[in-house]
Amino acid sequence: MHRSISIAEYKVQQTYFFLRQLNDVGYNFFAAQCFTDAFASSARTITLAMQAVIGAVEGFGEWYAGRQELLRRNRLARFFVEYRNVSTKIGDTIVRVGESTTSHGDKRIVYHYFLPIQDLPSVPDVDVVTACTQYFALLLEVVFDAMVEFKYSLDEQWYFTQENFIRMGKTFEDAVLELGFPAAWADAIGSLNETEGWQILRTQTIGCQINEQFMEYLGRTIQGPDNGTEQQEL
């Protein structure tokens, strides 16, 4: 297999962590600035990690070029790239305004906003959390689509399927050896029917680790070969 998709999954989970922290800062304005900076920096690494993970996979270059063009055209995506540059290369922050309102039940809700500066004159017209949430969902769409498009290269459970090994010109014994087990296991497990044998092998693999985020922000999940189709919408 190529470099593990867990690298990109970790960057997604890291970005998600900062977004969740940002949701809970309340009146702590400094925390809002810090977590927004951290979110923007971490979010930028999601696509970088994706390129590192999938860069050598056949067909990825053309596929990703189209996604890059869509991101370049997206105003919010361009903003966060510029925001990250201002934050890391200059050190300035544009999270500068906060307000609170009363919701039903007299609960106070705090919002923070971006203010334009010379180095970043155009900012979203929504609050910080909303802008970050929308951008995170946009990046998750790219990750989700890549994991579906290149599932045999990225997902261990889809990689260790009979159809994939036949496509690669490899055998069940090759799969056993790739998982680090002795060749004798191939005979033992192979005594079962082929479907059960491959299913047993896949119990030693890990499927998608960011389905929680996919479901929360996209309403879809990646399913393994033993769970039906590769995507599910609820």
C-alpha positions, -999 to 999 in steps of 0.1 A, spaced: 0 0 0 10 37 -3 16 60 26 -12 55 52 -43 75 49 -42 78 87 -18 107 82 -46 128 65 -72 114 90 -51 127 119 -50 162 103 -87 161 99 -92 151 135 -67 178 146 -86 205 127 -118 192 141 -104 195 176 -96 232 172 -130 239 157 -147 223 186 -125 243 210 -135 274 191 -171 266 196 -167 267 234 -145 298 240 -175 319 251 -163 353 264 -126 344 262 -116 366 233 -80 357 234 -89 320 232 -111 327 201 -81 343 184 -57 315 193 -81 287 183 -90 304 150 -53 307 142 -47 271 151 -77 260 131 -66 279 99 -31 265 102 -42 229 108 -69 231 80 -42 241 55 -23 208 63 -53 186 54 -48 191 16 -11 189 20 -14 156 38 -38 143 12 -12 151 -15 15 134 5 -6 103 10 -21 100 -25 4 118 -47 19 86 -61 -14 69 -67 -22 66 -104 -48 91 -116 -46 113 -85 -28 142 -102 -55 148 -127 -83 142 -102 -68 166 -76 -60 193 -102 -97 197 -107 -103 200 -70 -76 225 -66 -91 247 -92 -125 245 -75 -108 255 -42 -90 284 -59 -123 297 -72 -140 294 -38 -140 327 -19 -140 311 15 -112 287 7 -91 316 -7 -98 336 25 -85 309 48 -53 305 28 -47 342 30 -57 342 67 -32 315 75 -5 334 56 -12 366 76 -13 347 109 19 326 104 41 349 82 31 383 97 17 374 131 -14 396 129 -49 385 138 -82 396 122 -104 381 149 -112 415 165 -149 419 173 -172 400 196 -208 403 206 -233 384 227 -270 378 223 -297 362 243 -313 330 229 -344 312 240 -342 304 277 -321 335 284 -289 317 274 -261 341 263 -245 332 230 -212 348 221 -201 355 185 -168 366 172 -161 383 138 -132 390 115 -123 426 107 -104 435 75 -68 448 78 -44 461 52 -29 426 45 -63 410 44 -89 435 32 -117 410 24 -133 389 51 -164 367 54 -196 384 64 -205 356 89 -192 350 123 -159 331 129 -174 298 139 -197 297 110 -169 306 85 -147 279 100 -174 253 100 -182 260 63 -146 258 54 -141 225 73 -171 210 55 -156 221 22 -123 203 29 -141 172 42 -159 170 8 -125 167 -9 -112 141 16 -144 121 13 -145 121 -25 -108 111 -25 -114 82 -1 -142 69 -24 -123 75 -57 -91 59 -45 -104 35 -19 -84 5 -30 -52 25 -24 -62 44 7 -84 22 28 -69 -10 42 -102 -28 43 -108 -21 6 -72 -28 -2 -74 -63 13 -103 -75 -9 -102 -104 -34 -111 -82 -63 -82 -58 -56 -56 -85 -52 -68 -101 -85 -65 -67 -101 -29 -64 -89 -21 -100 -100 -16 -111 -64 -29 -140 -43 -45 -146 -10 -11 -158 3 4 -124 -8 -23 -107 13 -14 -128 44 23 -120 40 16 -83 35 -3 -82 68 28 -97 85 15 -132 92 33 -165 83 26 -181 50 11 -211 69 -18 -189 78 -28 -188 42 -34 -225 41 -53 -225 75 -75 -196 66 -78 -207 30 -95 -238 41 -125 -217 46 -145 -204 16 -129 -175 -1 -154 -149 12 -148 -159 48 -111 -160 43 -109 -124 31 -132 -113 58 -110 -128 84 -80 -110 70 -99 -77 71 -105 -81 109 -67 -72 112 -72 -39 93 -86 -5 102 -113 12 82 -122 49 79 -113 67 112 -131 100 104 -167 88 98 -178 108 129 -167 140 111 -181 129 78 -215 122 94 -216 154 114 -207 178 86 -216 159 54 -243 135 65 -224 106 49 -201 79 59 -175 56 43 -184 20 46 -160 -10 44 -165 -39 20 -182 -59 48 -206 -31 56 -224 -27 22 -215 2 -1 -187 26 3 -209 55 11 -241 59 30 -263 89 34 -287 94 62 
